[in-house]
């Protein structure tokens, strides 16, 4: 397992536990299920955690999600970007700082899609789970 560089390997965690942990994080970061990109973000993190090798989000993850949903990779990228921007504005800075470190500081920009997805995936892979966060 490598941690901290976007290349992740998961400890033994069930699919259900992984899904619940990702959902818990997204809820803590004020993602709304009504956002088109909500499912895409959740799936992108799941794929990133489950990857056996490093791979780019654009070349590997977007096409998988696009195929699953019968849409284009560009639509997946746009949906994820939109959901991240909306949630980032609503979420509490202390939760963002706990998960994203310097990116969570109020004066910092919103992380890119790959920074967001791989930061959460890396955290899940390195810790095996995520503690409870307060809800929005």
C-alpha positions in Angstrom: 0.0 0.0 0.0 1.3 3.4 -0.9 -0.2 6.4 0.8 0.0 10.1 0.0 0.6 10.0 -3.8 -2.8 9.2 -5.3 -1.9 5.6 -5.8 -3.9 3.6 -3.3 -4.4 0.1 -2.2 -7.2 -0.8 0.2 -6.9 -2.7 3.4 -9.4 -5.5 3.6 -12.7 -3.7 3.8 -16.1 -4.9 2.5 -17.8 -3.3 -0.4 -20.6 -2.3 2.0 -18.3 -0.7 4.5 -16.5 1.2 1.7 -19.8 2.5 0.3 -20.9 3.6 3.8 -17.5 5.3 4.5 -17.6 7.2 1.2 -21.2 8.2 1.8 -20.4 9.4 5.3 -17.5 11.6 3.9 -19.6 13.1 1.2 -22.4 13.8 3.7 -20.0 15.5 6.0 -18.8 17.6 3.1 -22.3 18.7 2.3 -22.8 16.7 -0.9 -26.5 16.5 -1.7 -27.9 13.4 -3.4 -29.8 15.6 -5.8 -26.5 16.7 -7.4 -26.0 15.0 -10.7 -22.4 14.3 -9.9 -23.0 12.9 -6.4 -23.2 9.3 -7.7 -20.2 9.9 -10.0 -18.1 11.2 -7.1 -19.0 8.2 -5.0 -18.2 5.8 -7.7 -15.0 7.5 -8.6 -13.7 7.3 -5.0 -14.8 3.6 -4.9 -12.9 2.8 -8.1 -9.9 4.7 -7.0 -9.8 2.8 -3.7 -10.2 -0.6 -5.5 -7.7 0.0 -8.2 -4.8 -2.5 -8.2 -2.5 0.0 -10.0 -2.2 3.7 -10.4 -4.2 5.1 -13.2 -5.4 8.5 -14.3 -8.9 9.6 -13.4 -9.6 10.7 -17.0 -8.3 7.6 -18.7 -9.5 4.9 -16.3 -12.2 6.1 -13.9 -14.3 8.5 -16.0 -14.8 5.9 -18.8 -15.9 3.2 -16.3 -18.5 5.5 -14.7 -19.6 6.8 -18.2 -20.1 3.2 -19.4 -22.1 2.3 -16.2 -24.4 5.3 -16.7 -24.7 5.4 -20.5 -23.2 8.9 -20.8 -19.9 10.4 -22.0 -16.7 10.8 -20.0 -17.0 14.5 -20.4 -20.5 14.4 -18.7 -19.0 12.5 -15.8 -16.1 14.9 -15.4 -18.5 17.9 -15.5 -20.9 16.3 -13.1 -18.1 15.6 -10.6 -16.6 19.1 -10.9 -20.0 20.7 -10.4 -20.8 18.6 -7.3 -17.4 19.3 -5.8 -17.8 23.1 -6.3 -21.3 23.2 -4.8 -20.4 21.1 -1.8 -17.1 22.8 -1.2 -18.9 26.2 -0.7 -21.4 24.6 1.8 -19.0 22.5 3.9 -17.5 23.3 7.2 -13.9 24.4 7.1 -12.9 22.2 10.0 -14.2 19.1 8.2 -12.4 20.1 5.0 -9.1 20.7 6.9 -9.4 17.3 8.6 -9.7 15.6 5.3 -7.8 17.8 2.9 -5.2 19.6 5.1 -4.1 22.7 3.3 -6.9 22.6 0.7 -9.4 22.8 3.5 -8.2 26.3 4.6 -10.7 29.0 3.7 -8.4 31.0 1.4 -7.4 27.9 -0.7 -9.1 27.0 -4.0 -11.4 24.1 -4.5 -9.5 21.0 -5.2 -9.5 19.5 -8.7 -11.6 16.4 -9.4 -8.5 14.2 -9.2 -7.2 15.9 -6.1 -10.6 15.4 -4.4 -11.1 11.8 -5.4 -7.6 10.6 -4.7 -7.4 12.4 -1.4 -10.5 10.7 -0.1 -9.4 7.3 -1.6 -6.0 7.6 -0.1 -7.4 8.4 3.3 -9.7 5.4 3.1 -7.0 3.1 1.9 -4.5 4.2 4.5 -6.8 4.2 7.5 -9.2 1.4 6.5 -12.1 3.6 7.5 -13.2 7.1 8.4 -14.4 8.4 11.7 -17.8 9.9 12.1 -18.1 13.5 10.9 -20.8 16.0 11.9 -23.6 16.3 9.4 -24.3 19.4 7.4 
